[in-house]
Amino acid sequence: MTRRLLERRLSHEPDLEVVGQADNGRMALELAQQLKPDVLITDLSMPQANGIEVIEKVSARLPATRVILLTAHDELASLGRTSGAVECLSKQCTPEELVAAVRRAHRAPRERSADGDAEGASTHTATVDRLSARAGLTERERAVLHKAVETELTVYQIATALSAELKETVTHSAVKHALERVMGKLGVEPRTRASLVKFVLESGRGV
């Protein structure tokens, strides 16, 4: 519904044209490579590939496409810029603010492609698995780290999701303590979710 409303609003602008829509991150990447849009708007939380993965891969493969990130969590918005987005907006922004962001993104300087297509960057899943092995995380801690990095789920929602996946009760308190242990083992400071996500993103890029 949100996507359709955005499409309708953007299509009313005489200088804008919506060339495609995607239901998930993987489809967004496929359509982007086919359509090569000037500007791509992505949600941070999506199935099959999250917004950060989309931003990184589009930036690598389609340097002329500018990406705008939308997120419900203001504290995670800055991660979009770190990954290559030219604009990071709250989902609470007005349609007018989004239209203005699209125009700013379109005016942003384009980068020339060095080699056109880079399958290179490892996904966050691979990064999380690598960090988990290096830090000696338990299976439960690794599962919690995956959810914390790759979704916008709250601690309560992560507990619910893991309970369903593992077919056993996982409390929000257990998730909270697992996150604390993960950040301690990884040496993440300050111990906030935003810092944890940033740490994983930078580890994935070898920063």
NUMARGU-120220 format. One record per residue (C-alpha): x, y, z; residue in one letter. Coordinates in steps of 0.25 Angstrom, whole numbers. Each point is the difference from the previous one (the first is absolute). Example, Ala and Ser with C-alpha at 12.3 -4.5 7.8 and 13.67 -1.06 7.14 Angstrom:
# residues 2
> 49	-18	31	A .
> 6	14	-2	S .
This chain:
# residues 207
> 0	0	0	M .
> 11	10	4	T .
> 7	-3	-13	R .
> -12	2	-9	R .
> -3	13	7	L .
> 14	5	-2	L .
> -1	-4	-15	E .
> -12	7	-1	R .
> 5	13	6	R .
> 13	0	-8	L .
> -7	-3	-13	S .
> -7	13	2	H .
> 12	8	-1	E .
> 3	5	-15	P .
> 15	-3	1	D .
> -1	-13	7	L .
> -3	-14	-6	E .
> -1	-13	8	V .
> 6	-11	-9	V .
> -1	-12	10	G .
> -4	-5	13	Q .
> 5	-12	8	A .
> -6	-9	11	D .
> 13	-3	7	N .
> 15	3	-1	G .
> 4	-11	-10	R .
> -10	5	-10	M .
> 4	14	3	A .
> 14	-3	-4	L .
> -5	-8	-13	E .
> -9	11	-4	L .
> 11	11	2	A .
> 10	-8	-9	Q .
> -11	-1	-11	Q .
> -5	14	1	L .
> 12	8	5	K .
> -8	11	7	P .
> 5	14	3	D .
> -5	-2	14	V .
> -4	-12	8	L .
> -8	1	13	I .
> 2	-12	10	T .
> -5	-4	13	D .
> 10	-4	11	L .
> -8	-12	4	S .
> -3	-10	-11	M .
> -1	-15	-3	P .
> 11	-7	-8	Q .
> 9	12	0	A .
> 0	12	10	N .
> 1	14	-4	G .
> 15	1	4	I .
> 3	-12	-9	E .
> -8	7	-12	V .
> 8	13	2	I .
> 14	-6	0	E .
> -3	-9	-12	K .
> -7	11	-8	V .
> 12	9	3	S .
> 10	-10	-4	A .
> -8	-4	-13	R .
> -7	12	-4	L .
> 8	12	5	P .
> -9	10	-8	A .
> -12	-4	8	T .
> -2	8	12	R .
> -7	-7	12	V .
> -9	6	10	I .
> -2	-9	13	L .
> -13	1	8	L .
> 0	-6	14	T .
> -10	0	12	A .
> 12	1	10	H .
> 7	13	0	D .
> 12	-5	7	E .
> 3	-9	-11	L .
> -2	10	-11	A .
> 14	5	0	S .
> 5	-14	-4	L .
> -6	2	-14	G .
> 10	11	-3	R .
> 11	-9	5	T .
> -4	-10	-10	S .
> -2	10	-11	G .
> -14	6	0	A .
> 0	14	-4	V .
> -13	3	8	E .
> -5	-7	13	C .
> -14	3	4	L .
> -10	-4	11	S .
> -12	-7	-4	K .
> -7	11	7	Q .
> 4	10	-10	C .
> -10	7	-8	T .
> -3	-2	-15	P .
> 6	13	-3	E .
> 13	-3	7	E .
> 1	-13	-8	L .
> -2	7	-13	V .
> 10	11	4	A .
> 10	-12	4	A .
> -2	-6	-14	V .
> 4	13	-7	R .
> 12	2	9	R .
> 4	-14	-3	A .
> -1	1	-15	H .
> 9	13	1	R .
> 10	-7	8	A .
> 14	-2	-7	P .
> 1	-13	-8	R .
> 12	-10	2	E .
> 6	-6	-12	R .
> 0	-16	0	S .
> 14	-6	2	A .
> -4	-14	-4	D .
> -15	1	-2	G .
> -4	-13	8	D .
> 6	-4	13	A .
> -6	-12	7	E .
> 11	2	10	G .
> -6	5	13	A .
> -4	-11	9	S .
> -14	0	5	T .
> -3	4	15	H .
> -3	-15	2	T .
> 14	-4	-3	A .
> 6	11	8	T .
> -9	-4	12	V .
> 4	-14	-1	D .
> 15	3	-2	R .
> -1	10	13	L .
> -7	-11	7	S .
> 10	-11	-2	A .
> 11	10	3	R .
> -6	5	13	A .
> -5	-14	4	G .
> -14	3	1	L .
> -10	-10	3	T .
> -11	-4	-10	E .
> -10	8	8	R .
> 9	12	0	E .
> 2	-1	-15	R .
> -15	-1	-2	A .
> -2	12	8	V .
> 11	8	-7	L .
> -6	-4	-14	H .
> -14	6	4	K .
> 6	12	7	A .
> 8	4	-13	V .
> -8	-5	-11	E .
> -14	4	5	T .
> -7	12	7	E .
> -7	-9	10	L .
> 0	4	14	T .
> 5	-8	11	V .
> -14	-5	3	Y .
> -2	-3	-15	Q .
> 13	-8	-1	I .
> -4	-8	12	A .
> -13	-4	-7	T .
> 7	-3	-13	A .
> 10	-9	6	L .
> -10	-7	8	S .
> -8	-3	-12	A .
> 13	-4	-8	E .
> 6	-9	11	L .
> -13	-5	5	K .
> 3	3	14	E .
> -2	12	9	T .
> 10	12	-1	V .
> -3	11	9	T .
> 3	15	-3	H .
> 9	0	13	S .
> 8	-12	-6	A .
> 2	8	-13	V .
> 4	12	7	K .
> 11	-7	8	H .
> 4	-7	-13	A .
> 2	13	-7	L .
> 8	5	12	E .
> 9	-12	0	R .
> 2	1	-15	V .
> 4	15	1	M .
> 10	-4	11	G .
> 6	-12	-8	K .
> 1	9	-12	L .
> 6	12	8	G .
> -11	10	-5	V .
> -1	13	7	E .
> -9	7	3	P .
> -8	-12	2	R .
> -12	4	-8	T .
> -7	-6	-12	R .
> 4	11	-9	A .
> 15	-2	4	S .
> -2	-15	-2	L .
> -6	1	-14	V .
> 11	10	-4	K .
> 11	-9	5	F .
> -6	-12	-9	V .
> -1	9	-12	L .
> 14	6	2	E .
> 5	-15	2	S .
> -6	-4	-13	G .
> 7	11	-8	R .
> 13	-3	7	G .
> 0	14	7	V .
